[in-house]
Amino acid sequence: MMTNPHTYKDAGVDIDAGNSLVQRIKPIVARTSRKEVLGKLGGFNGLFAISPDRYEEPVLVSGTDGVGTKLKLAQQLQRHDTIGIDLVAMCVNDVVVQGAEPLFFLDYFACGHLDVEIAVEIVSGIAAGCEQAGAALIGGETAEMPDMYSNGEYDLAGFCVGAVDRKDLIDGSTIKPGDTIIGIASSGPHSNGYSLIRRVLEVDGHSEINGIPLAELLLKPTKIYVKSILALMQEVPIKSIAHITGGGITENLPRAYANNMHARIDISSWQQGPVFDWLAHTGKITVDEMRRTFNCGVGMIVIVDRTNAANAIKVLEKFGENAWHLGEIMDGASEVKYR
């Protein structure tokens, strides 16, 4: 029998801390606002009005994802300021693959004990990612669950909605043999393969590459390709796009074209980068395993008609991307062949 009154705070949930967090992040979230956003932060939902004069036949495109075990590394190093960018990137990069402009984003942040300062860092990163993508951060959820997570542990998930006119959908339906495959560089492993990365770190976690601690390089946020892809759409007809996430080029690129074709990738066209070289060498990871686990330096792939390839690369470079001729589409079974 309870002899003293109990409170929610006694059970490990601090309502006042949650309210404090909402007040702290309001000006941060406001930086991501768009004219279509209705209402204000702190309601039961997020409201977004699609402009009636913007689309002839709007198609909504949604994407949801998390950050995986890259979170473990961020928590171990007490670096919480960029992991929110990763969260946004994993969702908006999936949405823009269909040619959709990301419109708004919502996050879910779960923890054992709500540390307001850490939460503000995380939300600041989410807001920064939304700014990079041009999406409004219109809401989210913070869950304090002491019986589910230990102190210092947290998890993140996100959800993005974008829109594109039906006539502008990028779906791969016009791909033909001879089309050009363009690679766009990644910023590192992005947010995939970190269960294996952390295993390799146990073998050698104290290395530096060009004077930069390895762990810091591994926390470099996932690159957001939204603005460069949307700009490319205005200049060149894009036939298909593949976001290179877990599974690497080997598993993700075939999702971008029909079963009666395959991709021929020129492995001499790029260098995967020192972080991937370290992973392969230190972890004794085979070439095939590297290619089907990590992006190996290629974060996004665009397929265009070969007559548009040079201009497409020029446009992407104008918007700050490192882009190059990665390969071609060929007749044959749906797979990736490296040469």
Backbone hydrogen bonds, N-H to C=O, Kabsch-Sander energy under -0.5 kcal/mol:
donor,donor_aa,acceptor,acceptor_aa,energy
11,A,7,T,-1.1
12,G,9,K,-1.5
13,V,8,Y,-2.1
14,D,12,G,-0.6
15,I,13,V,-0.8
18,G,14,D,-1.6
19,N,15,I,-2.2
20,S,16,D,-2.3
21,L,17,A,-2.2
22,V,18,G,-1.9
23,Q,19,N,-1.8
24,R,20,S,-2.1
25,I,21,L,-2.2
26,K,22,V,-1.0
29,V,25,I,-3.0
30,A,26,K,-2.0
31,R,27,P,-0.7
31,R,28,I,-0.9
32,T,29,V,-2.0
33,S,30,A,-1.3
37,V,34,R,-1.7
38,L,47,L,-2.1
43,G,40,K,-1.0
47,L,38,L,-0.8
49,A,36,E,-2.7
50,I,48,F,-0.6
54,R,51,S,-1.5
55,Y,51,S,-0.7
59,V,164,V,-2.5
61,V,162,G,-2.6
63,G,160,C,-2.3
65,D,158,G,-1.5
67,V,156,L,-0.6
70,K,67,V,-1.1
71,L,68,G,-1.5
72,K,69,T,-0.7
73,L,69,T,-1.0
74,A,70,K,-2.1
75,Q,71,L,-2.5
76,Q,72,K,-2.4
77,L,73,L,-2.1
78,Q,74,A,-0.6
79,R,74,A,-2.5
80,H,78,Q,-0.6
85,I,82,T,-0.9
86,D,82,T,-1.4
87,L,83,I,-1.6
88,V,84,G,-2.1
89,A,85,I,-2.8
90,M,86,D,-2.4
91,C,87,L,-0.9
91,C,88,V,-0.7
92,V,88,V,-3.0
93,N,89,A,-2.3
95,V,91,C,-1.7
96,V,92,V,-2.4
97,V,93,N,-0.7
98,Q,95,V,-1.3
99,G,96,V,-2.0
100,A,95,V,-1.1
101,E,163,A,-2.4
103,L,161,V,-2.8
104,F,161,V,-1.8
105,F,136,A,-2.7
106,L,159,F,-2.5
107,D,139,G,-1.2
108,Y,157,A,-2.8
109,F,141,E,-3.1
110,A,108,Y,-0.5
110,A,155,D,-2.2
111,C,143,A,-2.7
112,G,150,S,-0.6
112,G,153,E,-1.4
115,D,113,H,-0.9
116,V,114,L,-0.8
119,A,115,D,-2.6
120,V,116,V,-2.5
121,E,117,E,-1.8
122,I,118,I,-2.3
123,V,119,A,-2.7
124,S,120,V,-2.4
125,G,121,E,-1.8
126,I,122,I,-2.1
127,A,123,V,-2.8
128,A,124,S,-2.2
129,G,125,G,-2.3
130,C,126,I,-2.3
131,E,127,A,-2.4
132,Q,128,A,-2.1
133,A,129,G,-1.7
134,G,130,C,-1.3
135,A,130,C,-2.0
136,A,103,L,-2.6
138,I,105,F,-1.6
138,I,136,A,-1.0
139,G,105,F,-0.7
141,E,107,D,-1.7
143,A,109,F,-3.0
143,A,141,E,-0.5
144,E,142,T,-0.5
145,M,111,C,-3.8
145,M,143,A,-0.7
148,M,145,M,-1.8
149,Y,145,M,-1.9
153,E,150,S,-2.2
155,D,110,A,-2.7
157,A,108,Y,-1.8
158,G,65,D,-2.6
159,F,106,L,-2.3
160,C,63,G,-3.1
161,V,104,F,-2.2
162,G,61,V,-3.5
163,A,101,E,-1.7
164,V,59,V,-1.8
166,R,57,E,-2.1
168,D,165,D,-2.0
169,L,166,R,-1.4
170,I,98,Q,-2.1
171,D,169,L,-0.7
172,G,239,K,-1.7
175,I,172,G,-1.2
178,G,329,I,-3.2
179,D,176,K,-1.8
180,T,304,V,-2.4
181,I,327,G,-2.9
182,I,180,T,-0.6
182,I,302,V,-3.4
183,G,324,W,-2.3
184,I,300,M,-2.3
185,A,322,N,-2.6
186,S,297,G,-1.5
192,N,189,P,-1.6
197,I,193,G,-2.4
198,R,194,Y,-2.5
199,R,195,S,-1.0
200,V,196,L,-2.1
201,L,197,I,-2.3
202,E,198,R,-1.1
203,V,199,R,-0.6
203,V,200,V,-1.1
204,D,200,V,-2.0
209,I,212,I,-2.5
212,I,209,I,-1.7
214,L,207,S,-2.4
217,L,213,P,-1.7
218,L,214,L,-2.2
219,L,215,A,-0.8
219,L,216,E,-0.6
220,K,217,L,-1.2
225,Y,223,K,-0.6
229,I,225,Y,-2.4
230,L,226,V,-2.8
231,A,227,K,-1.9
232,L,228,S,-2.1
233,M,229,I,-2.1
234,Q,230,L,-0.8
234,Q,231,A,-0.7
235,E,231,A,-0.5
235,E,232,L,-1.4
236,V,232,L,-2.9
238,I,236,V,-0.6
239,K,303,I,-2.4
240,S,303,I,-1.3
242,A,301,I,-2.6
244,I,242,A,-0.6
244,I,299,G,-1.8
245,T,243,H,-1.1
247,G,293,T,-0.6
248,G,245,T,-2.4
249,I,294,F,-0.5
250,T,291,R,-1.1
251,E,247,G,-1.9
252,N,248,G,-2.1
253,L,249,I,-1.9
255,R,252,N,-1.3
256,A,253,L,-2.4
257,Y,254,P,-1.1
261,M,258,A,-1.3
262,H,330,M,-2.7
263,A,335,E,-2.5
264,R,328,E,-3.0
265,I,263,A,-0.6
265,I,337,K,-3.2
266,D,326,L,-2.9
267,I,265,I,-0.9
269,S,266,D,-1.7
270,W,267,I,-0.6
277,D,273,G,-1.9
278,W,274,P,-2.5
279,L,275,V,-2.2
280,A,276,F,-2.6
281,H,277,D,-2.5
282,T,278,W,-2.9
283,G,279,L,-2.2
285,I,280,A,-1.3
290,M,286,T,-2.4
291,R,287,V,-2.4
292,R,288,D,-1.4
293,T,290,M,-1.1
294,F,290,M,-2.6
298,V,295,N,-1.8
299,G,184,I,-1.9
299,G,297,G,-0.6
300,M,184,I,-1.5
301,I,242,A,-2.5
302,V,182,I,-2.4
303,I,240,S,-2.9
304,V,180,T,-2.1
304,V,302,V,-0.5
308,N,305,D,-2.1
309,A,305,D,-0.5
309,A,306,R,-0.8
312,A,308,N,-2.4
313,I,309,A,-2.4
314,K,310,A,-2.0
315,V,311,N,-2.4
316,L,312,A,-2.4
317,E,313,I,-2.4
318,K,314,K,-1.8
319,F,315,V,-1.3
320,G,317,E,-1.8
321,E,316,L,-2.5
323,A,321,E,-0.9
324,W,183,G,-1.8
326,L,181,I,-2.6
326,L,324,W,-0.8
327,G,181,I,-1.7
328,E,264,R,-1.9
329,I,179,D,-2.2
330,M,262,H,-3.4
332,G,260,N,-1.8
334,S,259,N,-1.2
335,E,333,A,-1.0
337,K,263,A,-3.3
339,R,265,I,-2.7
